[in-house]
Amino acid sequence: MTTVTGWLRKQSPGIVALALMTTAYFVGNPAFPTAQAKAEIGQAYAFTPLSVEIPSGYQEQTIRKVNKDYKDIDAWISSVGAAIAMADVDGDSLSNDLCVVDTRIDQVVITPTPGPAGERYQPFALGSGSLPMNKAIAPMGCVAGDFNEDGRTDLLTYYWGRTPIVHLQQAGATGLSAQTFKPVELVPNAGGATYKGEQWNSNTATVADFDGDGHDDIFIGNYFPHGPVLDDTVSGGVEMNDSLSMGLNGGPNYFFCWKEATADSVGFMKVDDILPKEVSKGWELGATTVDLDADQRPELFLNNDFGPDRLLHNTSKPGKISFSVVDGVERGPWVPKSKSIGHDSFKGMGSDAGDFNGDGLYDFFVSNITTPYGIQESNHHFISTAKNVTDLRNKLNEGLAPFDDRSTDLGTAWTGWAWDVKAEDFNNSGELAIAQANGFVKGDVNKWPQLQELATANDLVTRFEQWWPNVTEGADLAGHQPIAFFVKGKDGKYANLSETLGLDVQIPTRGIATGDANGDGLVDLAVARQFGPPAFYQNQSPSPGAYLGLRLIHEGTASTTGQAAGSPVIGAQAKVTTADGRTILGRVDGGSGHSGKRSHEVHLGLGQNVTGPVKVHLSWRDRSGVPHEQDIQLAPGRHTIQLGTQAKEK
C-alpha cells in the first residue's frame, strides 16, 4: 500500500495535468447540432431577402479618411458606423420605416421597408439644415423616439466628430421627405457654418425614462476620447485604448434629462458625474435598458470594448438620475473571472435582454469576439439565478448581479467577431431566438497573426497606434463571417441556423433591427452591413403560433389623420401568463444593442395552443411619473393600448 501511495504521490502532477487536459477538451469541444438536426429545427422558420432602397447621387467609399496618426490602421478605424432602426415614422401604425446609416455614403437614410407597401415615399437622407458641420464628421447611428412629445416620430442621430442632432418631425407636413424634419442640437454650440464644438465619438445611444418623471431621457455612449479621429488634415489629438482588457481611457458617457419641448425645439439638460470615472470612460459599443426588478426604473447594461461590461442598478428619483454598479456573485472554481458580470475582460460589442428560460425574469445575451484560431473569447448568455423578482431586487440592492453565464452549455458561446444582437420570438412559439451580427474588416490579406501578437503584448504598448498591426484597405480580419441565428432545440441547446435559412451572406454586419413591418404577426429582420448594402429579411415562417402585437402609447398622443404615430411609453412592460402556466415578458425598448434598434412595439409569441384571450399584466409610468399596473384581457393579434392613469384599448 505504501508503494502504491508513494507512486501516486510522485505521479500526482501528471495526473492533475491529464485531468485538466481532459476537462479542457470536453469543455472546449462541445457537441454541436448536426446538419440534419439543424434542418429539422429550421423547418419552423423562413425568411425572404429583399433589397433596401438607398437614394442615389452620393459618392461611395470603401474606407474613411482618418487622422494622420491612424493612417496605418485606417481600415480598423473605419470598421464601425453601419446602423439600422425600424420604426413607424409616417404614422400608419406599422413599423415599416427604416433609418439606415449607410457607411458607403456616410448618410442617414430614411427609407420604407421593401414589400407591397414600399412605394409610400422615396428614400431620402436626413439633412443638417443650418446646423454647423465639417468634413471630419460621420454618422454612427439613429434612434427613433418622440423627443418633443407631440405624438410624431422624431429621430436622434449621433456621430464621430460632433455632438448628436435631434430631427423633429414637423406638424402639418404631408408625406415624408428631408423637409419633413427640422434638425436641432441636443447640445448647444457656437453655431456658424462650420462645426467647431466638442468632437464626440459616439457609438451607442438609448432612450429611457431613467429618473421616473414620466419623460424620456437620453444616454450617449462614446468610444474614442473626444478628438479629431476623422480629420485627415491633422496629426495628434487622438489616442488608442490603454489596455486590451481593462481600457478605461475612452470617451466619457453622458445622460440627458428631459426638461421641456415645443413643436420646434427640445430641452434636455446634460447631467455630469452620474457614473464613476472607471465606468464612464469605458470604450462603449453597446447599451441595453431593461427594468430587471419591476420597480419601473430601468437598469442600464453597458458593453465595453477592451474591458469589463457594467451592469448599473437604477437608484434614481424624479429629477435626479443615479445608478449603483453591481457585480457578478461569487463564482465556483471552474468559472473564470471573465464569465462574471463586471469582471470580464472581453471585447463587449452589444447586448440584449429577454427571458430565455421562461421564469419571468430577464436574462442577457452579450456579443464578444469569438473567432477560432483568431481571438477565441466567448459570447455571454447570462441567465438569472434569482428565485423571483423580490430576491433579484434584494441582491441588486446588495450590489450583486445574480446571473450565470451558460453560453457553453446552451451552445451560444462561439460565433465570430460579434456585434449587435436581438432576441425575438420569430415564429411565435413562445421561445426567443437570437439574431447576431458578425464580421470585422473584409479584404484579401489575413491579419490575424499580427493581431494575435498585439493581443499578447504588454498593455504599456497598446495605447500607441504604431504598435498595432497595419490594417489598411485590403486587410482581412473576420471579413467573411455571416450573421448568426440561434434557435433553441428540444434538448434546450441552441443551433445556429444561419446557413440553413440562407442568412449566411459573407459581408460584415453591425446593426440588427427587428419589428413587424407588414402587420402579419411575424417579426421581420433588417441588417446593416459595414461598407455593404443593407438587407431586409421578410419573415415568412410557416405555421406560426398565436401572438400579441402591442402598441403601448401615451394617452392622447396619436392623431386620427395617421400623421402622428403616438408617443411610445418606453419602458412599459407586458407580462402574459398562459393557461398552462408559462410566463412571457416583453417591453417597449428605447434602443438597446449596438447600432441596431428594434421597433417600439411589444411582440409576444404565445405558442400553438393559445386560441382565446389571455391575461396581460401591464406596468408603466404616466406623463406625471406616477407608476401604474393593470391586468387586461386581450385576444391574440394586434392591439393599440393608450396608457394614462388607466390602460384603454384604442
SERO-585383 format. One line per field, with one value per residue (C-alpha): residue number from 1; residue in three letters; y, x, z. Coordinates in steps of 0.25 Angstrom, whole numbers, plus 2048, in hexadecimal, padded with zeros to 3 digits. Example, Ala and Ser with C-alpha at 12.3 -4.5 7.8 and 13.67 -1.06 7.14 Angstrom:
// SERO-585383
nr: (1; 2) .
rest: (ala; ser) .
Y: (7EE; 7FC) .
X: (831; 837) .
Z: (81F; 81D) .
This chain:
// SERO-585383
nr: (1; 2; 3; 4; 5; 6; 7; 8; 9; 10; 11; 12; 13; 14; 15; 16; 17; 18; 19; 20; 21; 22; 23; 24; 25; 26; 27; 28; 29; 30; 31; 32; 33; 34; 35; 36; 37; 38; 39; 40; 41; 42; 43; 44; 45; 46; 47; 48; 49; 50; 51; 52; 53; 54; 55; 56; 57; 58; 59; 60; 61; 62; 63; 64; 65; 66; 67; 68; 69; 70; 71; 72; 73; 74; 75; 76; 77; 78; 79; 80; 81; 82; 83; 84; 85; 86; 87; 88; 89; 90; 91; 92; 93; 94; 95; 96; 97; 98; 99; 100; 101; 102; 103; 104; 105; 106; 107; 108; 109; 110; 111; 112; 113; 114; 115; 116; 117; 118; 119; 120; 121; 122; 123; 124; 125; 126; 127; 128; 129; 130; 131; 132; 133; 134; 135; 136; 137; 138; 139; 140; 141; 142; 143; 144; 145; 146; 147; 148; 149; 150; 151; 152; 153; 154; 155; 156; 157; 158; 159; 160; 161; 162; 163; 164; 165; 166; 167; 168; 169; 170; 171; 172; 173; 174; 175; 176; 177; 178; 179; 180; 181; 182; 183; 184; 185; 186; 187; 188; 189; 190; 191; 192; 193; 194; 195; 196; 197; 198; 199; 200; 201; 202; 203; 204; 205; 206; 207; 208; 209; 210; 211; 212; 213; 214; 215; 216; 217; 218; 219; 220; 221; 222; 223; 224; 225; 226; 227; 228; 229; 230; 231; 232; 233; 234; 235; 236; 237; 238; 239; 240; 241; 242; 243; 244; 245; 246; 247; 248; 249; 250; 251; 252; 253; 254; 255; 256; 257; 258; 259; 260; 261; 262; 263; 264; 265; 266; 267; 268; 269; 270; 271; 272; 273; 274; 275; 276; 277; 278; 279; 280; 281; 282; 283; 284; 285; 286; 287; 288; 289; 290; 291; 292; 293; 294; 295; 296; 297; 298; 299; 300; 301; 302; 303; 304; 305; 306; 307; 308; 309; 310; 311; 312; 313; 314; 315; 316; 317; 318; 319; 320; 321; 322; 323; 324; 325; 326; 327; 328; 329; 330; 331; 332; 333; 334; 335; 336; 337; 338; 339; 340; 341; 342; 343; 344; 345; 346; 347; 348; 349; 350; 351; 352; 353; 354; 355; 356; 357; 358; 359; 360; 361; 362; 363; 364; 365; 366; 367; 368; 369; 370; 371; 372; 373; 374; 375; 376; 377; 378; 379; 380; 381; 382; 383; 384; 385; 386; 387; 388; 389; 390; 391; 392; 393; 394; 395; 396; 397; 398; 399; 400; 401; 402; 403; 404; 405; 406; 407; 408; 409; 410; 411; 412; 413; 414; 415; 416; 417; 418; 419; 420; 421; 422; 423; 424; 425; 426; 427; 428; 429; 430; 431; 432; 433; 434; 435; 436; 437; 438; 439; 440; 441; 442; 443; 444; 445; 446; 447; 448; 449; 450; 451; 452; 453; 454; 455; 456; 457; 458; 459; 460; 461; 462; 463; 464; 465; 466; 467; 468; 469; 470; 471; 472; 473; 474; 475; 476; 477; 478; 479; 480; 481; 482; 483; 484; 485; 486; 487; 488; 489; 490; 491; 492; 493; 494; 495; 496; 497; 498; 499; 500; 501; 502; 503; 504; 505; 506; 507; 508; 509; 510; 511; 512; 513; 514; 515; 516; 517; 518; 519; 520; 521; 522; 523; 524; 525; 526; 527; 528; 529; 530; 531; 532; 533; 534; 535; 536; 537; 538; 539; 540; 541; 542; 543; 544; 545; 546; 547; 548; 549; 550; 551; 552; 553; 554; 555; 556; 557; 558; 559; 560; 561; 562; 563; 564; 565; 566; 567; 568; 569; 570; 571; 572; 573; 574; 575; 576; 577; 578; 579; 580; 581; 582; 583; 584; 585; 586; 587; 588; 589; 590; 591; 592; 593; 594; 595; 596; 597; 598; 599; 600; 601; 602; 603; 604; 605; 606; 607; 608; 609; 610; 611; 612; 613; 614; 615; 616; 617; 618; 619; 620; 621; 622; 623; 624; 625; 626; 627; 628; 629; 630; 631; 632; 633; 634; 635; 636; 637; 638; 639; 640; 641; 642; 643; 644; 645; 646; 647; 648; 649; 650) .
rest: (met; thr; thr; val; thr; gly; trp; leu; arg; lys; gln; ser; pro; gly; ile; val; ala; leu; ala; leu; met; thr; thr; ala; tyr; phe; val; gly; asn; pro; ala; phe; pro; thr; ala; gln; ala; lys; ala; glu; ile; gly; gln; ala; tyr; ala; phe; thr; pro; leu; ser; val; glu; ile; pro; ser; gly; tyr; gln; glu; gln; thr; ile; arg; lys; val; asn; lys; asp; tyr; lys; asp; ile; asp; ala; trp; ile; ser; ser; val; gly; ala; ala; ile; ala; met; ala; asp; val; asp; gly; asp; ser; leu; ser; asn; asp; leu; cys; val; val; asp; thr; arg; ile; asp; gln; val; val; ile; thr; pro; thr; pro; gly; pro; ala; gly; glu; arg; tyr; gln; pro; phe; ala; leu; gly; ser; gly; ser; leu; pro; met; asn; lys; ala; ile; ala; pro; met; gly; cys; val; ala; gly; asp; phe; asn; glu; asp; gly; arg; thr; asp; leu; leu; thr; tyr; tyr; trp; gly; arg; thr; pro; ile; val; his; leu; gln; gln; ala; gly; ala; thr; gly; leu; ser; ala; gln; thr; phe; lys; pro; val; glu; leu; val; pro; asn; ala; gly; gly; ala; thr; tyr; lys; gly; glu; gln; trp; asn; ser; asn; thr; ala; thr; val; ala; asp; phe; asp; gly; asp; gly; his; asp; asp; ile; phe; ile; gly; asn; tyr; phe; pro; his; gly; pro; val; leu; asp; asp; thr; val; ser; gly; gly; val; glu; met; asn; asp; ser; leu; ser; met; gly; leu; asn; gly; gly; pro; asn; tyr; phe; phe; cys; trp; lys; glu; ala; thr; ala; asp; ser; val; gly; phe; met; lys; val; asp; asp; ile; leu; pro; lys; glu; val; ser; lys; gly; trp; glu; leu; gly; ala; thr; thr; val; asp; leu; asp; ala; asp; gln; arg; pro; glu; leu; phe; leu; asn; asn; asp; phe; gly; pro; asp; arg; leu; leu; his; asn; thr; ser; lys; pro; gly; lys; ile; ser; phe; ser; val; val; asp; gly; val; glu; arg; gly; pro; trp; val; pro; lys; ser; lys; ser; ile; gly; his; asp; ser; phe; lys; gly; met; gly; ser; asp; ala; gly; asp; phe; asn; gly; asp; gly; leu; tyr; asp; phe; phe; val; ser; asn; ile; thr; thr; pro; tyr; gly; ile; gln; glu; ser; asn; his; his; phe; ile; ser; thr; ala; lys; asn; val; thr; asp; leu; arg; asn; lys; leu; asn; glu; gly; leu; ala; pro; phe; asp; asp; arg; ser; thr; asp; leu; gly; thr; ala; trp; thr; gly; trp; ala; trp; asp; val; lys; ala; glu; asp; phe; asn; asn; ser; gly; glu; leu; ala; ile; ala; gln; ala; asn; gly; phe; val; lys; gly; asp; val; asn; lys; trp; pro; gln; leu; gln; glu; leu; ala; thr; ala; asn; asp; leu; val; thr; arg; phe; glu; gln; trp; trp; pro; asn; val; thr; glu; gly; ala; asp; leu; ala; gly; his; gln; pro; ile; ala; phe; phe; val; lys; gly; lys; asp; gly; lys; tyr; ala; asn; leu; ser; glu; thr; leu; gly; leu; asp; val; gln; ile; pro; thr; arg; gly; ile; ala; thr; gly; asp; ala; asn; gly; asp; gly; leu; val; asp; leu; ala; val; ala; arg; gln; phe; gly; pro; pro; ala; phe; tyr; gln; asn; gln; ser; pro; ser; pro; gly; ala; tyr; leu; gly; leu; arg; leu; ile; his; glu; gly; thr; ala; ser; thr; thr; gly; gln; ala; ala; gly; ser; pro; val; ile; gly; ala; gln; ala; lys; val; thr; thr; ala; asp; gly; arg; thr; ile; leu; gly; arg; val; asp; gly; gly; ser; gly; his; ser; gly; lys; arg; ser; his; glu; val; his; leu; gly; leu; gly; gln; asn; val; thr; gly; pro; val; lys; val; his; leu; ser; trp; arg; asp; arg; ser; gly; val; pro; his; glu; gln; asp; ile; gln; leu; ala; pro; gly; arg; his; thr; ile; gln; leu; gly; thr; gln; ala; lys; glu; lys) .
Y: (800; 809; 807; 80A; 817; 81B; 818; 820; 82C; 82C; 82C; 836; 841; 839; 834; 842; 847; 83C; 83F; 84D; 84A; 840; 84B; 855; 84C; 849; 858; 85D; 853; 853; 84B; 854; 850; 848; 84D; 844; 84A; 858; 855; 84F; 85B; 865; 85F; 869; 875; 87C; 88A; 890; 89A; 8A7; 8B3; 8C0; 8CC; 8D7; 8E5; 8E7; 8F2; 8F1; 8ED; 8E0; 8DC; 8CF; 8D5; 8E2; 8ED; 8EE; 8F5; 8F4; 8ED; 8E2; 8E1; 8D3; 8CE; 8D5; 8C9; 8C6; 8D4; 8D3; 8C6; 8CB; 8D4; 8CB; 8CD; 8CA; 8CC; 8C8; 8D2; 8D7; 8E5; 8E8; 8E5; 8DA; 8D1; 8C8; 8C7; 8C7; 8D2; 8D1; 8DB; 8D6; 8DB; 8D6; 8D7; 8D6; 8E5; 8E9; 8EE; 8EB; 8E6; 8E5; 8DA; 8D1; 8C3; 8BB; 8B4; 8B7; 8C4; 8C8; 8D3; 8DD; 8E7; 8E8; 8E5; 8F1; 8F6; 8FE; 90B; 914; 921; 92D; 926; 926; 91A; 917; 90C; 905; 901; 8F3; 8EE; 8E1; 8DE; 8E2; 8E1; 8E3; 8EA; 8F5; 8FF; 90B; 903; 907; 8F9; 8F9; 8F0; 8F8; 8F3; 8F5; 8F3; 8F2; 8F4; 8F3; 901; 909; 908; 902; 908; 907; 907; 90B; 907; 914; 915; 917; 910; 907; 8FB; 8F8; 8FF; 907; 913; 90C; 90D; 919; 916; 91B; 91A; 911; 918; 927; 92C; 939; 937; 93C; 935; 92C; 924; 927; 921; 915; 909; 8FE; 8F0; 8E9; 8DA; 8D7; 8DF; 8DA; 8E1; 8DE; 8E5; 8E3; 8ED; 8E8; 8F6; 8F1; 8F7; 8F0; 8F3; 8F0; 8E8; 8EA; 8E1; 8E5; 8DD; 8E5; 8F0; 8FE; 901; 902; 8F4; 8F6; 903; 8FF; 90D; 90C; 903; 900; 903; 8F5; 8E8; 8D9; 8D1; 8D0; 8C1; 8B5; 8B0; 8BC; 8C8; 8D4; 8E0; 8E0; 8EB; 8EF; 8EB; 8F5; 8F6; 900; 903; 907; 916; 91C; 91C; 923; 91F; 925; 922; 919; 91C; 911; 914; 90D; 907; 905; 8FB; 8F1; 8E6; 8E3; 8E6; 8D8; 8D5; 8E1; 8E0; 8D2; 8D0; 8D0; 8C8; 8C3; 8C6; 8BF; 8C5; 8BC; 8BC; 8B0; 8B1; 8B6; 8C4; 8CB; 8D1; 8CB; 8C5; 8C8; 8BE; 8C3; 8BB; 8C0; 8BC; 8B9; 8B7; 8B3; 8B5; 8BD; 8BA; 8C6; 8C5; 8D1; 8D9; 8E5; 8EF; 8F9; 904; 8FC; 8F1; 8E8; 8D9; 8D0; 8C6; 8B7; 8AB; 89D; 894; 88A; 880; 872; 86D; 869; 876; 880; 88F; 893; 88B; 894; 8A2; 8AD; 8A5; 8A1; 8A5; 8A2; 8AB; 8AE; 8B3; 8B3; 8AC; 8AA; 8A5; 89B; 88F; 883; 879; 87D; 880; 88E; 895; 89C; 896; 89C; 898; 89F; 89F; 89D; 899; 88A; 886; 879; 87A; 889; 88E; 884; 88B; 887; 88D; 88F; 888; 88E; 886; 88C; 883; 88B; 884; 88F; 89E; 8A1; 898; 89F; 8AD; 8AA; 8A5; 8B1; 8BA; 8B2; 8B5; 8A7; 8A3; 895; 890; 883; 883; 876; 878; 86C; 863; 869; 869; 878; 87B; 87C; 882; 88C; 89B; 89E; 8AB; 8AF; 8A4; 8A4; 899; 897; 88D; 88C; 880; 883; 876; 87D; 87B; 886; 884; 88D; 894; 899; 8A2; 89D; 8A0; 8AC; 8B0; 8A9; 8A8; 89E; 89F; 897; 8A0; 896; 892; 8A1; 8A3; 897; 89D; 8AA; 8A2; 89C; 8A9; 8B1; 8BC; 8C6; 8C6; 8C5; 8D4; 8D7; 8D5; 8D2; 8C4; 8C0; 8B7; 8BF; 8BD; 8C5; 8C3; 8B4; 8AF; 8A4; 8A1; 898; 89E; 893; 88F; 88F; 893; 888; 884; 87B; 873; 86A; 85B; 851; 84E; 85C; 85F; 869; 867; 871; 871; 87C; 873; 86A; 876; 87D; 889; 886; 891; 893; 8A2; 8A8; 8AD; 8B7; 8BA; 8B1; 8B7; 8B0; 8B3; 8AE; 8B7; 8B2; 8AF; 8A0; 89C; 897; 89F; 8A3; 8A5; 8B1; 8B1; 8BC; 8B8; 8BF; 8C4; 8BB; 8BD; 8BC; 8B0; 8AD; 89F; 89D; 893; 888; 87D; 872; 86E; 879; 879; 884; 891; 89F; 8AB; 8B7; 8C6; 8CC; 8DB; 8E7; 8EB; 8F5; 8F6; 8EE; 8F6; 8F2; 8F6; 8EC; 8F6; 8F4; 8E6; 8E9; 8EA; 8DD; 8DA; 8D6; 8CD; 8C8; 8B9; 8AE; 8A0; 895; 889; 87E; 873; 869; 871; 877; 886; 88E; 89C; 8A8; 8B7; 8C3; 8C5; 8D2; 8CE; 8C2; 8BC; 8C1; 8C8; 8C1; 8C6; 8BD; 8C4; 8C9; 8BE; 8B3; 8A5; 899; 88B; 883; 875; 86C; 868; 876; 87A; 883; 88F; 890; 898; 8A3; 8AA; 8B8; 8C1; 8CF; 8DD; 8E9; 8F6; 8FB; 8F0; 8E8; 8D9; 8D0; 8C2; 8BB; 8AE; 8AD; 8A2; 8A2; 899; 895; 89F; 8AE; 8B8; 8C7; 8CA; 8D8; 8D9; 8E5; 8E3; 8D6; 8CD; 8CF; 8C8; 8D2) .
X: (800; 80B; 812; 805; 803; 811; 80F; 802; 809; 814; 80B; 801; 806; 804; 7F6; 7F1; 7F7; 7EF; 7E3; 7E3; 7E6; 7DB; 7D1; 7D6; 7D4; 7C5; 7C3; 7C9; 7C3; 7B4; 7AB; 7A5; 798; 799; 795; 789; 785; 786; 77D; 773; 773; 773; 766; 75F; 766; 767; 76C; 76B; 777; 773; 77B; 77A; 779; 784; 784; 78D; 797; 7A1; 7AF; 7B2; 7BE; 7C4; 7CC; 7CC; 7D7; 7DD; 7E7; 7F5; 7F9; 7EF; 7F3; 7F9; 7ED; 7E2; 7DA; 7D9; 7D5; 7CB; 7C5; 7B8; 7AD; 7A3; 796; 787; 77A; 76B; 760; 753; 758; 74C; 741; 73A; 73A; 744; 753; 756; 761; 770; 77A; 787; 795; 79C; 7AB; 7AD; 7A7; 7A8; 79A; 78E; 783; 774; 76E; 762; 763; 762; 756; 748; 747; 755; 751; 74B; 756; 764; 770; 778; 784; 781; 788; 78E; 787; 78E; 796; 7A5; 7AC; 7BA; 7C1; 7C6; 7B8; 7B2; 7A4; 7A5; 796; 788; 77D; 76F; 766; 75C; 766; 75D; 751; 747; 744; 74D; 759; 766; 774; 781; 78E; 79B; 7A9; 7B8; 7BD; 7B1; 7A6; 799; 78D; 77E; 776; 768; 75C; 754; 745; 73D; 748; 742; 749; 758; 764; 770; 767; 75E; 769; 76F; 77D; 780; 78C; 78C; 798; 798; 7A5; 7AA; 7A3; 7A8; 7AA; 7B6; 7B5; 7BF; 7B9; 7BD; 7C2; 7BA; 7BC; 7AF; 7AC; 79F; 793; 786; 779; 772; 76B; 777; 773; 764; 75E; 755; 75E; 769; 777; 783; 790; 79C; 7A8; 7B5; 7C0; 7CD; 7D0; 7CC; 7D5; 7D7; 7D6; 7D1; 7D9; 7E4; 7EA; 7F0; 7F9; 7F7; 7EB; 7E7; 7EB; 7E9; 7E4; 7EE; 7EB; 7E5; 7DE; 7DC; 7DB; 7D6; 7DA; 7CF; 7C5; 7BC; 7AD; 7A2; 794; 78A; 77E; 771; 76D; 764; 760; 758; 753; 761; 76A; 76F; 775; 77E; 788; 795; 798; 7A6; 7AD; 7A2; 7AC; 7B9; 7C5; 7C9; 7BB; 7B8; 7C5; 7C4; 7C5; 7B6; 7B0; 7A2; 798; 78B; 780; 776; 76F; 774; 76E; 760; 761; 75E; 76C; 775; 782; 78E; 797; 7A4; 7AC; 7BB; 7C5; 7D3; 7CD; 7C2; 7B3; 7AC; 79E; 798; 78D; 783; 782; 77C; 772; 769; 773; 77F; 786; 78E; 794; 79C; 7A5; 7A2; 7AC; 7AA; 7A8; 7B3; 7B7; 7BC; 7CA; 7C7; 7C1; 7CB; 7CA; 7C7; 7BA; 7B5; 7AD; 7B6; 7C3; 7C4; 7D0; 7CA; 7C6; 7B7; 7B1; 7A2; 797; 788; 77F; 774; 76E; 775; 771; 762; 764; 75E; 76C; 774; 781; 78C; 794; 7A1; 7A9; 7B9; 7C4; 7C3; 7CB; 7D2; 7E1; 7E0; 7DB; 7D2; 7CB; 7BC; 7AF; 7A8; 79A; 797; 78B; 785; 787; 77D; 772; 768; 767; 768; 774; 77A; 777; 77D; 78A; 78B; 78A; 795; 79E; 79D; 799; 793; 796; 79E; 7A4; 79F; 7A3; 7AB; 7A0; 796; 79F; 79F; 7AD; 7B4; 7B0; 7BB; 7BF; 7B1; 7A9; 79B; 791; 782; 779; 76C; 761; 761; 757; 74E; 752; 754; 763; 76D; 776; 783; 788; 796; 79F; 7AD; 7BA; 7C4; 7CC; 7CB; 7D7; 7E1; 7ED; 7EB; 7F0; 7ED; 7FB; 7FF; 7F2; 7F6; 803; 7FD; 7F3; 7FF; 806; 808; 7FD; 808; 809; 7FA; 7F8; 802; 7FC; 80A; 80A; 7FD; 7FD; 7FB; 7EC; 7EA; 7E1; 7E3; 7E5; 7DC; 7D8; 7CC; 7C7; 7BF; 7B7; 7A7; 79D; 799; 78B; 789; 77D; 77A; 779; 770; 77C; 77D; 78A; 78B; 78E; 794; 78A; 791; 795; 789; 780; 788; 78D; 79B; 79F; 7AE; 7AF; 7B2; 7A5; 7A4; 795; 789; 77B; 76E; 75F; 752; 753; 746; 73D; 73D; 741; 74F; 75B; 764; 773; 77B; 78A; 795; 7A1; 7AF; 7B2; 7A7; 799; 78F; 785; 777; 772; 763; 75E; 756; 757; 74D; 743; 746; 73F; 736; 73B; 739; 73E; 73C; 73E; 73F; 73D; 73B; 72D; 728; 735; 730; 729; 71D; 723; 72E; 739; 73D; 740; 73F; 749; 74E; 74F; 75D; 760; 751; 751; 747; 747; 73E; 73A; 735; 72B; 736; 73E; 748; 74D; 750; 757; 758; 75C; 75B; 76A; 770; 77D; 784; 790; 79C; 797; 78A; 77D; 770; 762; 75B; 750; 750; 74F; 74B; 74B; 740; 742; 73A; 72F; 72A; 71D; 715; 718; 724; 726; 730; 737; 73B; 744; 748; 74A; 741; 746; 746; 74F; 744; 746; 73A; 737; 72B; 726; 71E; 719; 71D; 71B; 727; 72A; 72E; 729; 72B; 72B; 72B; 731; 72E; 728; 722; 724; 71A; 719; 719) .
Z: (800; 803; 7F6; 7EF; 7F7; 7F4; 7E5; 7E5; 7EC; 7E2; 7D6; 7DC; 7D3; 7C7; 7CB; 7CE; 7C1; 7BA; 7C1; 7BD; 7AF; 7AE; 7B5; 7AB; 79F; 7A3; 7A7; 79A; 791; 794; 78B; 780; 779; 76C; 75F; 75F; 76D; 768; 75C; 765; 76F; 763; 75D; 767; 761; 753; 74E; 741; 73E; 738; 733; 73B; 732; 734; 72E; 722; 71F; 72A; 728; 72E; 736; 73C; 747; 74E; 74F; 75D; 766; 761; 76D; 769; 75A; 75C; 763; 75B; 757; 766; 76A; 75E; 764; 76A; 767; 75F; 767; 765; 76D; 76A; 76E; 76A; 764; 75B; 765; 75E; 76B; 765; 768; 759; 758; 759; 75E; 758; 759; 74C; 74E; 73F; 73E; 74D; 74D; 756; 74D; 74F; 746; 746; 749; 73C; 738; 732; 73A; 737; 72E; 738; 737; 730; 739; 73D; 746; 753; 751; 75C; 757; 75D; 767; 766; 760; 75B; 752; 75F; 763; 760; 766; 76E; 772; 772; 77E; 77C; 786; 789; 78F; 78F; 794; 788; 784; 778; 776; 776; 774; 77C; 775; 77B; 775; 775; 775; 77B; 785; 782; 77A; 77C; 76F; 773; 76A; 767; 769; 75C; 754; 749; 745; 749; 743; 749; 74A; 754; 75F; 766; 76B; 779; 782; 78E; 794; 791; 78A; 784; 777; 76A; 75C; 761; 76D; 778; 784; 78C; 784; 78A; 784; 788; 785; 78C; 791; 798; 79D; 7AA; 7B6; 7BF; 7CA; 7CA; 7C8; 7BC; 7B1; 7A9; 7AC; 7A2; 7A5; 79B; 79C; 796; 791; 78D; 797; 791; 785; 776; 773; 765; 761; 757; 757; 765; 76D; 77C; 786; 786; 78D; 78E; 799; 7A5; 7A6; 79F; 7AB; 7B5; 7AC; 7B4; 7AB; 7A1; 79F; 7AA; 7AB; 7AC; 7B1; 7AD; 7B5; 7AF; 7B3; 7A8; 79A; 78F; 781; 77C; 788; 793; 7A0; 7A6; 7B1; 7B1; 7BE; 7C2; 7CC; 7CC; 7CB; 7D1; 7C8; 7C7; 7C2; 7BA; 7B2; 7AC; 79D; 79B; 790; 795; 79F; 7A4; 7AC; 7B4; 7C1; 7C8; 7D6; 7D2; 7D9; 7CC; 7CB; 7C0; 7C3; 7B9; 7B4; 7AD; 7A3; 7A2; 798; 79F; 7AD; 7B6; 7B4; 7BE; 7C4; 7CB; 7D4; 7D3; 7E0; 7DA; 7DF; 7D7; 7D2; 7D7; 7CF; 7D7; 7D6; 7DE; 7D8; 7DB; 7D8; 7D6; 7E2; 7E7; 7DD; 7DE; 7DC; 7CE; 7CA; 7C4; 7C8; 7BA; 7BB; 7C6; 7C4; 7C8; 7C8; 7B9; 7B1; 7A3; 798; 79A; 78D; 790; 799; 79A; 7A5; 7A5; 7AD; 7A7; 7B1; 7B4; 7C3; 7C2; 7C4; 7B9; 7B5; 7AC; 79F; 79D; 790; 790; 787; 785; 779; 779; 776; 778; 785; 78C; 797; 79A; 798; 7A5; 7A7; 7B5; 7BC; 7C8; 7D5; 7DE; 7E4; 7E0; 7DE; 7ED; 7EE; 7E2; 7E7; 7F5; 7EE; 7E5; 7F2; 7F8; 7EC; 7E6; 7D8; 7D9; 7CB; 7C6; 7B8; 7B2; 7A3; 7A3; 7A8; 79F; 792; 790; 795; 787; 77A; 775; 777; 77C; 77D; 77F; 784; 784; 78C; 786; 784; 775; 773; 77F; 786; 794; 793; 790; 784; 783; 777; 778; 76E; 76B; 764; 765; 759; 74B; 742; 73C; 745; 752; 75E; 769; 76C; 76F; 777; 780; 782; 787; 790; 797; 798; 7A5; 7A8; 7A8; 799; 795; 796; 78B; 77E; 777; 77F; 779; 76C; 75F; 75C; 74F; 743; 73E; 74C; 751; 760; 761; 754; 74F; 75B; 759; 763; 76D; 770; 77D; 77F; 78B; 789; 790; 799; 79E; 796; 78A; 77C; 773; 766; 75E; 753; 754; 752; 747; 750; 74F; 746; 748; 74A; 757; 75F; 76A; 76E; 76E; 76F; 771; 770; 769; 75D; 756; 762; 75F; 76D; 769; 76E; 762; 762; 75C; 75B; 75A; 753; 754; 746; 740; 73D; 748; 747; 74B; 74E; 74E; 758; 751; 75B; 759; 763; 76E; 77B; 781; 785; 78B; 784; 78D; 78A; 798; 796; 7A0; 7A0; 796; 78E; 781; 777; 76F; 762; 762; 763; 772; 776; 784; 78F; 793; 7A2; 7A2; 7AE; 7AF; 7B1; 7AD; 7B4; 7AF; 7B8; 7AF; 7B3; 7B4; 7BE; 7B4; 7B7; 7AA; 7AC; 7A3; 7A4; 79C; 798; 796; 78F; 795; 78E; 785; 779; 776; 77C; 77D; 77B; 787; 786; 790; 78A; 792; 78C; 793; 78C; 785; 78F; 793; 78B; 795; 79D; 7A6; 7B3; 7B1; 7BD; 7B8; 7C0; 7BC; 7C1; 7BC; 7B8; 7C6; 7CA; 7D2; 7D1; 7CD; 7CC; 7C6; 7C1; 7B4; 7AB; 79C; 791; 788; 77E; 77D; 787; 789; 798; 79E; 7AB; 7B4; 7C2; 7BC; 7B1; 7A6; 798; 78D) .
